[in-house]
Amino acid sequence: MSLNGEFAEEKTGWVKAQLEKVDAAGTTEVVDINGMSVVIYTIRGAKSGKLRRVPLMRVEHDGTYAAVASKGGAPQHPAWYHNIKAHPEVEVQDGSSHADAVAREIDGAERDEWWQRAVKAYPPYAEYQTKTDRQIPVFLIEPAQAATSA
């Protein structure tokens, strides 16, 4: 399933700086967000169809990841939320490993379980939820083969 296509131009600021460091070192281990490990998700743009890379907090359990659409507790979803809803096929870079995966938004007890894992991995998520009226979405990012055989 490897994602192919044109990459959108990287934005300026901390995201661009992080991605440049990852590219130079070949691993996500050289960057963090507030001292916490990150993974890089490659996601196809909902409108442009171009590929975009998004560094997010590393929330992982048994080879499955969670992507938390917190946007720091802002009232609206992050831009990548709409992209991943439109195109759930993603690539995950964790360290120097790259893997194809499929995303799905979760709710109910499954979301509650993964929300607790996310807060354990990055405690500020709990505060972010208190800053917004929206329920912060959580996506499971599952290995492509596991997701297609489920």
C-alpha positions as CSV (number, residue, x, y, z in Angstrom):
1,M,0.0,0.0,0.0
2,S,3.0,2.4,0.3
3,L,1.8,6.0,-0.2
4,N,3.0,7.5,-3.4
5,G,2.6,11.0,-4.8
6,E,3.7,14.5,-4.5
7,F,4.5,16.0,-1.1
8,A,3.0,19.3,-0.1
9,E,5.6,21.9,0.8
10,E,6.6,21.7,4.4
11,K,5.4,24.6,6.5
12,T,7.8,26.8,8.4
13,G,8.3,26.8,12.1
14,W,8.7,23.9,14.5
15,V,7.1,21.2,12.3
16,K,9.5,22.0,9.4
17,A,12.5,22.0,11.8
18,Q,11.5,18.7,13.3
19,L,11.0,17.0,9.9
20,E,14.4,18.3,8.7
21,K,16.1,16.8,11.8
22,V,14.3,13.5,11.3
23,D,15.2,13.4,7.6
24,A,18.9,14.2,8.3
25,A,19.1,11.5,11.0
26,G,16.8,8.9,9.5
27,T,15.0,8.5,12.8
28,T,12.3,10.2,14.9
29,E,14.5,9.6,18.0
30,V,16.2,13.0,17.4
31,V,13.1,15.0,18.1
32,D,10.4,15.4,20.7
33,I,7.4,17.5,21.7
34,N,7.8,18.9,25.3
35,G,10.2,16.1,26.0
36,M,7.9,13.3,24.8
37,S,8.6,10.9,21.9
38,V,6.9,11.5,18.6
39,V,6.0,9.5,15.5
40,I,5.6,10.9,12.0
41,Y,2.4,10.2,10.1
42,T,2.3,10.6,6.4
43,I,-1.2,11.5,5.4
44,R,-2.8,12.4,2.0
45,G,-4.5,15.8,1.9
46,A,-8.3,15.7,1.7
47,K,-8.5,18.4,-1.0
48,S,-5.1,18.6,-2.7
49,G,-4.3,14.8,-2.6
50,K,-0.7,15.8,-1.8
51,L,1.1,13.9,0.9
52,R,1.8,15.7,4.2
53,R,3.9,14.6,7.2
54,V,2.6,15.3,10.7
55,P,4.6,14.8,13.9
56,L,2.4,13.7,16.8
57,M,2.9,12.3,20.3
58,R,3.9,8.6,20.4
59,V,1.0,6.6,21.8
60,E,1.6,2.9,21.1
61,H,0.4,-0.4,22.4
62,D,1.2,-3.8,20.9
63,G,2.1,-2.4,17.5
64,T,-1.0,-0.2,17.2
65,Y,-0.8,3.6,17.6
66,A,-3.3,6.3,18.6
67,A,-3.4,9.7,16.9
68,V,-5.0,12.2,19.2
69,A,-6.6,15.2,17.4
70,S,-6.2,17.6,20.3
71,K,-4.8,20.8,18.7
72,G,-3.9,21.8,22.2
73,G,-7.5,22.0,23.2
74,A,-8.5,24.4,20.5
75,P,-12.3,24.6,19.6
76,Q,-11.7,23.1,16.1
77,H,-10.0,19.9,14.9
78,P,-6.5,20.1,13.5
79,A,-6.2,20.1,9.7
80,W,-4.8,16.6,9.6
81,Y,-8.1,15.3,11.2
82,H,-10.0,16.1,7.9
83,N,-7.2,14.6,5.8
84,I,-7.2,11.3,7.7
85,K,-11.0,11.0,7.7
86,A,-10.9,11.4,3.9
87,H,-7.9,9.2,3.3
88,P,-7.4,6.7,6.2
89,E,-4.3,5.0,4.6
90,V,-1.2,6.4,6.3
91,E,2.4,5.6,6.8
92,V,3.9,5.6,10.3
93,Q,7.5,6.4,11.0
94,D,8.5,5.4,14.6
95,G,12.3,5.6,15.1
96,S,13.8,4.5,11.8
97,S,11.0,2.0,11.1
98,H,8.4,2.8,8.4
99,A,5.1,0.9,8.2
100,D,1.9,1.1,6.2
101,A,-1.2,1.5,8.3
102,V,-4.9,2.3,8.3
103,A,-6.6,4.8,10.6
104,R,-10.1,4.6,12.0
105,E,-11.8,7.0,14.5
106,I,-12.8,5.2,17.7
107,D,-15.5,5.9,20.2
108,G,-17.2,4.4,23.3
109,A,-15.2,2.0,25.6
110,E,-12.5,1.6,22.9
111,R,-11.9,5.3,22.8
112,D,-11.9,5.5,26.6
113,E,-9.3,2.8,26.9
114,W,-7.0,4.5,24.3
115,W,-7.7,8.0,25.8
116,Q,-6.3,6.7,29.1
117,R,-3.2,5.4,27.3
118,A,-2.8,8.7,25.5
119,V,-3.0,10.7,28.8
120,K,-0.5,8.3,30.4
121,A,1.9,8.9,27.5
122,Y,1.3,12.7,27.4
123,P,-0.5,14.0,30.5
124,P,-1.3,17.5,29.0
125,Y,-4.0,15.8,26.9
126,A,-6.3,15.7,30.0
127,E,-5.9,19.5,30.4
128,Y,-6.5,20.0,26.6
129,Q,-9.9,18.2,27.0
130,T,-11.0,20.7,29.7
131,K,-10.2,23.6,27.4
132,T,-12.7,22.7,24.6
133,D,-16.3,21.7,24.3
134,R,-15.6,19.1,21.6
135,Q,-14.7,15.6,22.5
136,I,-11.1,15.3,21.3
137,P,-11.1,12.6,18.6
138,V,-8.8,9.6,18.8
139,F,-7.8,7.5,15.8
140,L,-6.4,4.0,16.0
141,I,-3.5,3.6,13.5
142,E,-3.3,-0.2,12.8
143,P,-0.9,-2.1,10.7
144,A,-2.3,-2.3,7.2
145,Q,-2.4,-6.1,7.1
146,A,-4.0,-6.4,10.5
147,A,-6.6,-3.7,9.6
148,T,-7.6,-5.4,6.3
149,S,-7.9,-8.9,7.9
150,A,-10.0,-7.7,10.8
